[in-house]
Amino acid sequence: MKNKSNIFCQLGCLAKLNKIIDFSKYSKIAVLTDANLANLYKDQLKKILKSKNSKLIVIGSGENKKNLKTVEGVWQELFDFSFDRNCLLINFGGGMISDLGGFAAATYMRGINFINIPTTLLAQVDAAIGGKTAINFKFTKNNIGLFVNPNKVIIDPLLIKSLPDREILSGFAEILKYAIIFDQKMFNSLISKSFLSFTLEELKEFIEKSYSFKLKLTQEDFLESGSRRLLNFGHTIGHAFESLSIQTKAYLTHGEAVAIGMLIESEMAEKIGFLKKNELEKIKKVINCNYSFKLSKKLNLENIMDKMKSDKKNIDNKIHWSLPITIGKVSYNQFVDEKVVLMSISNFLENYKKNVKKN
């Protein structure tokens, strides 16, 4: 996003989309969504698709559909509809839809107009904003993609009401990440009660703060060569857990994987003298009080390390860590002895196994 004015956030704004988007500027409109959302929001989608020159493109649901085969299907639908560079693609869905839809739009005819309407909390605070588009390749998350901004992002927090608790908590992990990186007061607000207890109005404030933080960094460093790497806190380890879980029956949501990543990477920060013990305990407490993880037995130290070493953010085969110095401040481009990394991941896995046996 070029500036904050390109993001529109308001409770109930989906009902007045025609006033927010000037559809007359475009010769044709296509809406990309998944099968679940096409059914859940069929009335709202009908309103968007009032125009005769409009089309609904429905793809399968789930992270395992975020691949080149699905993109090829979207390209084919656009091609068959004679879509050109004066047309508009609307990505209506969660992070998978905004990632894949943005990638399809950026590559079709070397780039067409697209707007993101994120329907999950995770997408509203993270995936739909910042210009990252991607698909998964060879069971590795988001390793094929482009940096390209949507024309606009339209956020309606009312959409969150239809989400299951697990998806809401997935989004809160990213909100917590922003608080640990940027804002101790926001962190204190988040730990004041359980995540699922916040009202929609309170949630709207968290959403606006979160995307403001992300927007500031992406304006400074759009291509992630410097300060934008702060946002990788929790993601280096988190992506490894998430990518591996996709291949099992015990899949992790993105937010659950990031929460695990923040737990382990915060412990690493404490071990190398960055984070104070009492602050580590606060981070552990807020995560453990809000999340309950179910991990496949196939996840082990060896395959987690292997997956991290293939991460796209690595340079010269070295992992660049973003680690908290204190709550409200994170440092990027940190190198950590592999023994510390191994010990921190091992501690998490051992504690997990102990808790499973107790329950």
Salt bridges, closest charged atoms under 4 A:
GLU63 OE2 - LYS66 NZ 3.25
GLU63 OE2 - LYS141 NZ 2.85
GLU77 OE1 - LYS55 NZ 3.06
ASP99 OD2 - LYS66 NZ 2.83
ASP126 OD1 - LYS177 NZ 3.90
ASP126 OD1 - LYS214 NZ 2.91
GLU174 OE1 - LYS177 NZ 2.82
GLU174 OE2 - HIS235 NE2 2.90
GLU174 OE2 - HIS254 NE2 2.90
GLU202 OE1 - LYS193 NZ 3.20
GLU208 OE2 - LYS204 NZ 2.71
GLU220 OE2 - LYS216 NZ 2.72
GLU224 OE2 - LYS132 NZ 3.18
GLU242 OE2 - LYS141 NZ 3.17
GLU242 OE1 - HIS254 ND1 2.87
GLU256 OE2 - ARG166 NE 2.69
GLU267 OE2 - LYS271 NZ 3.57
GLU267 OE1 - LYS284 NZ 3.73
GLU281 OE2 - LYS277 NZ 3.96
ASP311 OD1 - LYS313 NZ 3.08
GLU338 OE1 - LYS309 NZ 3.63
